[in-house]
């Protein structure tokens, strides 16, 4: 039985599969990073002084 995803068994398609997996991984990581940035921005907007959870610093 031949293993199709072994190194070189598919010829040029090995690189195509590898680059496809790399692209999908990069897209997932970019989506995750953008989503986490958006969540941090929403938390910053909610952290206004005196809303009960967070208090602002007193300026003298």
JOCORTA-V890244 format. One record per pair of residues at least 12 apart in sequence whose ideal C-beta (glycine too) atoms are under 6 Angstrom apart, sorted by the first residue. I is the first residue (numbers start at 1). J is the second residue. Records with the same first field share a line. If there is no record, write none. Layout:
I=J + J
This chain:
none
